Amino acid sequence: MSIRVLVVDDQAIVRTGFVAILSAEDDMTVVGEAGDGEAAVTMTAELDPDLVLMDIRMSGMDGLTATRLITRHGSRAKVLVLSTFDLDAYVYDALRAGASGFLLKDAGWDDLLSAIRVVASGDGVLAPAVTRRLIAAFSQGAPVHAEVAGALECLTRREREILILVATGLSNAEISERLRLAVGTVKVHVSAVLSKLALRDRVQATIFAYDSGLVRPSRDAD
């Protein structure tokens, strides 16, 4: 089935480029374009896309606010945020707002198309440079939220172990090898973690792990 995409960017020429690339893919359909966050929220409700390709800095309602409204008001749409290097300060806020992925605008088209497919499938994507900066942000003293830490009590010892490995960026296959478990068993544990903590995907699980203090970044992260 085709992935239904809503393209959101306040620059018409940028939207045109995205639409042209995405429309050329057999498994993708652009269902609409929005030039600001308010239009993105409205069109998401009207068009029911599978994925919203969201810019952050826009006139009027920004992408962070739009992402928060889309993900917290019952929409099934996943949000993949695009930004530039000078907007790294927004990475953490975008992910906490509910974005399932964060990609830098200088990524290649192949990386973008792959990220759309991964996020639409229900998983999450973080650009490597973004991951380093995210970890660095926690190294600089992001606070541990008590209510989030308390939510860990619903997890079994094994599920906590799985969550830690997910937060370090390991795939199910890599976790399987590390813990000497069947891949299917790892998938069951990951699903249980997401369900118990009411998380959308692995990216949100990573944010939760740092938020709760379960995972602490190494001091050499940059």
C-alpha positions as CSV (number, residue, x, y, z in Angstrom):
1,M,0.0,0.0,0.0
2,S,1.1,3.5,-0.7
3,I,2.4,5.7,2.1
4,R,0.2,8.9,2.2
5,V,2.4,11.9,3.0
6,L,1.6,15.5,3.9
7,V,4.5,17.9,3.1
8,V,4.8,20.9,5.4
9,D,7.3,23.7,4.7
10,D,6.8,27.4,4.4
11,Q,9.0,27.7,1.3
12,A,7.0,26.8,-1.8
13,I,10.1,25.8,-3.8
14,V,11.2,23.4,-1.0
15,R,7.7,21.8,-1.0
16,T,7.8,21.4,-4.8
17,G,11.1,19.6,-4.5
18,F,9.8,17.2,-1.9
19,V,6.6,16.6,-3.8
20,A,8.5,15.8,-7.0
21,I,10.8,13.3,-5.3
22,L,8.1,11.6,-3.3
23,S,5.6,11.3,-6.1
24,A,8.2,9.5,-8.2
25,E,8.2,6.6,-5.7
26,D,5.8,3.7,-6.4
27,D,5.0,3.3,-2.7
28,M,4.4,7.0,-1.8
29,T,1.6,9.4,-2.5
30,V,1.6,13.1,-1.6
31,V,-1.9,13.9,-0.3
32,G,-1.3,17.6,0.4
33,E,1.0,20.5,1.1
34,A,0.9,23.0,4.0
35,G,2.8,26.2,4.4
36,D,2.6,26.6,8.1
37,G,1.8,24.6,11.3
38,E,-1.8,25.7,11.6
39,A,-2.6,24.4,8.1
40,A,-0.6,21.2,8.9
41,V,-2.8,20.5,11.9
42,T,-6.0,21.1,9.9
43,M,-4.9,19.1,6.9
44,T,-3.8,16.2,9.0
45,A,-7.3,16.0,10.5
46,E,-8.9,16.3,7.1
47,L,-6.6,14.1,4.9
48,D,-5.6,11.4,7.5
49,P,-2.0,11.0,6.1
50,D,0.2,8.1,7.3
51,L,3.1,10.5,7.7
52,V,3.7,14.3,8.0
53,L,7.0,15.6,6.7
54,M,7.4,18.6,9.0
55,D,9.6,21.6,8.9
56,I,10.3,23.3,12.3
57,R,10.9,27.0,11.6
58,M,7.9,28.5,9.9
59,S,5.9,31.7,10.0
60,G,2.8,31.6,12.1
61,M,2.5,28.3,14.1
62,D,5.9,26.5,14.1
63,G,6.5,22.9,13.5
64,L,7.0,22.0,17.1
65,T,3.6,23.3,18.1
66,A,2.0,21.6,15.1
67,T,3.8,18.3,15.9
68,R,2.5,18.4,19.5
69,L,-1.1,19.1,18.4
70,I,-1.0,16.3,15.8
71,T,0.5,13.6,18.0
72,R,-1.5,14.4,21.2
73,H,-5.0,14.7,19.8
74,G,-5.6,11.2,18.5
75,S,-4.1,11.4,15.0
76,R,-2.6,8.2,13.8
77,A,-0.2,10.1,11.6
78,K,3.5,9.8,12.3
79,V,5.7,13.0,12.2
80,L,9.1,13.1,10.6
81,V,10.8,16.4,11.4
82,L,13.3,18.0,9.1
83,S,15.7,20.7,10.2
84,T,19.2,22.2,9.6
85,F,22.3,22.0,11.7
86,D,21.7,25.5,13.2
87,L,18.4,24.2,14.7
88,D,19.9,21.4,16.8
89,A,18.5,23.1,19.9
90,Y,15.0,22.0,18.7
91,V,15.8,18.3,18.4
92,Y,14.9,17.3,22.0
93,D,11.8,19.5,22.0
94,A,10.6,18.0,18.7
95,L,11.0,14.4,19.9
96,R,9.3,15.2,23.2
97,A,6.5,16.8,21.2
98,G,5.9,13.4,19.7
99,A,7.9,13.3,16.5
100,S,8.9,9.8,15.4
101,G,12.0,10.9,13.6
102,F,14.4,13.8,13.1
103,L,16.4,14.2,9.9
104,L,18.8,16.9,8.9
105,K,17.9,18.8,5.7
106,D,21.3,18.1,4.2
107,A,20.5,14.3,4.1
108,G,20.5,12.6,0.7
109,W,17.3,11.8,-1.0
110,D,17.9,8.1,-0.4
111,D,18.2,8.7,3.3
112,L,15.0,10.8,3.3
113,L,13.0,8.1,1.4
114,S,14.3,5.4,3.7
115,A,13.4,7.4,6.8
116,I,9.9,8.0,5.5
117,R,9.4,4.2,5.0
118,V,10.9,3.4,8.4
119,V,8.7,5.9,10.3
120,A,5.6,5.0,8.4
121,S,6.1,1.4,9.3
122,G,5.9,2.4,13.0
123,D,9.6,2.6,13.9
124,G,11.7,5.7,14.6
125,V,14.6,7.4,12.9
126,L,17.4,9.7,14.2
127,A,20.2,11.1,12.0
128,P,23.6,10.0,13.5
129,A,24.6,13.7,14.0
130,V,21.3,14.3,15.7
131,T,21.8,11.4,18.1
132,R,25.3,12.7,19.1
133,R,23.8,16.1,19.8
134,L,20.9,14.7,21.7
135,I,23.2,12.7,24.0
136,A,25.4,15.8,24.4
137,A,22.3,17.7,25.6
138,F,21.7,15.2,28.3
139,S,25.4,15.2,29.2
140,Q,25.0,19.0,29.9
141,G,22.4,18.4,32.6
142,A,18.9,17.7,31.2
143,P,16.8,17.1,34.3
144,V,15.4,13.7,35.3
145,H,11.7,13.8,35.6
146,A,10.4,12.1,38.8
147,E,7.1,11.1,37.3
148,V,8.8,9.5,34.3
149,A,11.3,7.7,36.5
150,G,8.4,6.3,38.6
151,A,6.8,4.8,35.4
152,L,9.8,2.4,35.2
153,E,8.3,0.4,38.1
154,C,5.8,-1.2,35.7
155,L,8.6,-2.8,33.7
156,T,10.2,-6.2,34.5
157,R,13.9,-6.5,35.0
158,R,14.3,-7.9,31.5
159,E,12.2,-5.1,30.0
160,R,14.4,-2.5,31.6
161,E,17.4,-4.3,30.2
162,I,15.8,-4.2,26.7
163,L,14.9,-0.5,27.0
164,I,18.5,0.3,27.9
165,L,19.7,-1.4,24.8
166,V,17.1,0.2,22.6
167,A,18.2,3.6,23.9
168,T,21.8,2.9,23.0
169,G,20.7,2.4,19.4
170,L,20.8,-1.4,19.1
171,S,18.5,-3.1,16.6
172,N,16.4,-6.2,17.6
173,A,19.0,-8.4,15.9
174,E,21.8,-6.8,17.9
175,I,19.9,-7.1,21.1
176,S,19.2,-10.7,20.3
177,E,22.9,-11.4,19.9
178,R,23.8,-9.4,23.0
179,L,21.3,-11.2,25.3
180,R,21.3,-14.5,23.6
181,L,17.6,-14.4,23.0
182,A,15.5,-15.2,19.9
183,V,14.8,-12.1,17.7
184,G,11.1,-12.9,18.1
185,T,11.4,-12.8,21.9
186,V,13.2,-9.4,21.7
187,K,10.3,-8.1,19.6
188,V,7.8,-9.2,22.2
189,H,9.8,-7.5,24.9
190,V,10.1,-4.3,22.9
191,S,6.4,-4.3,22.2
192,A,5.6,-4.8,25.9
193,V,7.9,-1.9,26.8
194,L,6.2,0.5,24.3
195,S,2.7,-0.7,25.4
196,K,3.3,-0.4,29.2
197,L,4.9,3.1,28.8
198,A,2.4,4.3,26.2
199,L,5.2,5.1,23.8
200,R,4.9,5.4,20.0
201,D,8.2,3.9,18.8
202,R,11.8,3.3,19.6
203,V,12.7,7.0,19.3
204,Q,10.2,7.8,22.0
205,A,11.6,4.9,24.1
206,T,15.1,6.4,23.8
207,I,13.8,9.8,25.0
208,F,12.0,8.1,27.9
209,A,15.1,6.2,28.9
210,Y,17.1,9.4,29.2
211,D,14.2,11.4,30.7
212,S,13.9,8.8,33.5
213,G,17.6,8.6,34.2
214,L,17.6,4.9,33.3
215,V,20.3,5.7,30.7
216,R,23.1,8.1,31.4
217,P,25.2,9.5,28.6
218,S,29.0,8.9,28.6
219,R,31.0,12.1,29.3
220,D,32.9,11.8,26.0
221,A,29.7,12.1,23.9
222,D,29.7,15.1,21.5
